[in-house]
Structure formats: structure tokens, C-alpha cells
Amino acid sequence: MPAFDPGTVVYFLHTLCLVVSRLLAFVLFAYHFDPGSWAYPASAVAYHVTVMAVLHGVTIRKGQEKFVKPPVASYVPHKRF
């Protein structure tokens, strides 16, 4: 039996690729400005975070009335041996 689940490794690599690609995109974006001008990239990131948070808040509420949470007692976690 493997010491770790192969799905966990794939998920970790997926998350690692997402983080690295976002950092690389931000660094390349920041290089377009003059050296020492950190206000433009910082304001662009703040604007992006604000817009994405508002969009998330608007879209997450549309389907909540249809979603019913199952009772906690019916949840049985998978056991690993």
C-alpha cells in the first residue's frame, strides 16, 4: 500500500502549478512599470481582488436557495488503514 494517495500528489502538483503561474504572471506584470514604482502593481492587485470578491459574492448567492446541506450525522468520513 503506498504511503500517500496518488490523487493527493496530483492535487498538490495542480495547486503548485497554479501558485507558480500566478506569481509569474504578477512578476511579469510588475516588470512593465518603472523600477521602484510599486503603487501601480499593488493598486492593480487590490482592484482585481475587489472585483473578484464582488463577483464571487454575487454569483454564490444565486444558487444557495436550491442547495440543502445534508445533516451532519449522515456524514461518515472515509477511513484509511
N, C-alpha and C positions, 0 to 999 in steps of 0.2 A: 504494500500500500504506500503511495507516495506521501512524503512528509507535508506536502501542500497540494491544494487543488489546482489543476491546470487552468481552470476558469479564473482563479484568483490572480494567477500570473498574467493572463491575457488582460484582465481588468486593470491591473497595475500598469502594464505597458501602455494600455489605451490612455489612462489618466496621465502618465508621464509624457506621452506624445502631445496631449492637449496642453499641458502646462508649458512644455518647452516651446511649442508653436506660438502660444500666446505671448510668452516672454520675447521670443524672437521678433514677432510682429511689432510689439511695443518698442523694442530697441531700434528696429529699422525705421519706425515712425519717428522716434525721438531724434534719430540722426539727420532728419530732414531740416531740423532747426539749427540755429547757431549754437556753438558751444557755450554752455553756461546758462542758456535760456530754458529753464526747467518749467516755467509757468505755462507755456503753451501745451506741452505734452500732459502736464498734470491737470490742466483745465479740460483737455480733451478726454482724458480718462474719467474725470469726475462727471462730465457731461454724459459720456457713454454709460457709466454706472447708473446715473439718474434715469436716463431714458429706458434702459433695460429693466430697472426696478419698477418703473411705472407700467411698462408693457406687461411685465410679469404679473403685477397686481391686477391689471385689467383682465388679462386672459385667464388667470387662475380662478377667478370668481365666476366665470361663465358656466363652468361645468360642475360647480360644487353642489348645486341643488339636486343633481342626479346621483351624486356619489353618496353611498351609505357605507359607513365604516362597520366592519364585522365586529361582533362582541369580542372582548379581549380573551374570554375563556375559550373561544374556539381556535385561538392561535396556538399551535404546537410547533416549537422550533425543531428543526432537523438536528438529530443527534449525530455527532461524529465520533467514531470509535477509533 
